[in-house]
Amino acid sequence: MKRLLLALMTGALVVAPARAQTVPETSPAARVEPAYRRTPQLRVDPFRHVLTPRWGMVFSVGAFGSNNALSAADIRALVFLENQDSLLISDILNAIGLIPLGKDALLDAQAEAGVYLGGPLGGHLSLGLSYQGRGYGSFVVDREMVSLLLEGNAAQQQFSVGDTKAGGLATQEIGAHAMVRLGPLGSEDGVHMSVGAGGRYLLPIAYGEERTLLEDAQVLVSGQLVSANVDIQAAHTPNVQFAGRGSGIAMDFLLRMDWPTSGVYFEGLLGNIGKVTIDQVERRRLTFNVNSTDIQEIADSLEAVEFAVQDTVDGLSVTLPRFVRFSGGAWANRILQLDMSATVPLGGDFQIPLAVDLWSTWRLVPAVPLRLGLVLGGSTGIGYTAGIGVETRNLLLQVMGGSFGGWFNDAKGAAARFELGVFF
């Protein structure tokens, strides 16, 4: 009996550490270099070039835009008719008819281009410096105005202008981001934690916006009576200027946890937290009041109305489109990695709708990664992404693209990114 108990105790001592280390330290997942674990994507990423394996310089340009009504084929047809001076009111009404009933008409876009210098400083710190230009744009027509254009006044007679607005902002930015890497924590196979923070100094280049001033502007269409009280303000910088037009600060934060031996990671990114103050903004105002049953009188009133210069102001504050992105992924070896992220808007001007990205990276040839993915949500529904790259010790090349809401001619949005870099 003593020998049996001794054998059981010895077996327990051998099995216990084996269970604690469910994946051996020499697993294929653990041999994947850290630089390959954070794969690129099409969306804005302020830490994109901080976690590089060696010091290097990367040039990157990317853009994406989408709407919820017109496909690429529809837009080309309207542009062709306009160039031929053949665009009719009926064509515009047909295009408006493509807006989903009960939804706002939406258009959003972002673009960036810049140069990034970054790399590791020792085993636990990475630093990235950037100089870039960035642009934002958005256009929203309230769903009640869309209903008036689509259905007329058959279902209702009173319509709210609501949050109808359009605008754009262009900035140049100088940034610095740092990443501290800790771990493994707890054991040799424990979590590797990365904590990142950084900021960008912004200089506004150009700005423009049009929006309604009345909180509850109404349009009444009843029988032959048309009654409207609309007050619109347009604010814009009269020209493009690269200095002397205000400034701003934006902050970015990142927390990432990797389990290399298991091939799993989770990441949270809080980005674009800040405001920009713009000087020399010219404000114009348009006030339109009509209450008539005479269609000709209404047409004459619309023809005569114009924006009047109101004033020029300094210190106009614009809140940047804040977002939080939750990401996770898994890899078994260097050949295949699966990633997923959800980008959630947190308010601000020019914000992008909630979207979920799923993508896979295939390294059948180690130096030539292939990427395929899906986009869910946004303003277009389902989208598709693809990319190819060349990654060697001294060269980085990435080409990626996306078709949102359909393929090619049926697409209601598109995205593209090109990156070229060298490592020292």
Secondary structure, DSSP 8 states (H G I E B T S, - for coil): -HHHHHHHHHHHHHHHHHHH-SS-TTSGGGGS-HHHHS---SS--TTTTTS-SS-EEEEEEEEEEEESS--HHHHHHHHHHHHTT---HHHHHHHHTTS-TTS-EEEEEEEEEEEEEEEESSSSEEEEEEEEEEEEEEEEE-HHHHHHHHHTTSS-SEEE-TT-EEEEEEEEEEEEEEEEEEEEESSTTSEEEEEEEEEEEEEEEEEEEEEE-STT-EEEEETTEEEEEEEEEEEE-SS--SSSSEEEEEEEEEEEEEETTTTEEEEEEEEEEEEEEE-SEEEEEEEEEEEES-HHHHHHHHHH---EEEEEES-EEEE---EEEEEEEEESSSSEEEEEEEEEE-SSTT----EEEEEEEEEEETTEEEEEEEEEETTTS-EEEEEEEEE-SSEEEEEEEEEESSSGGG-SEEEEEEEEEEE-
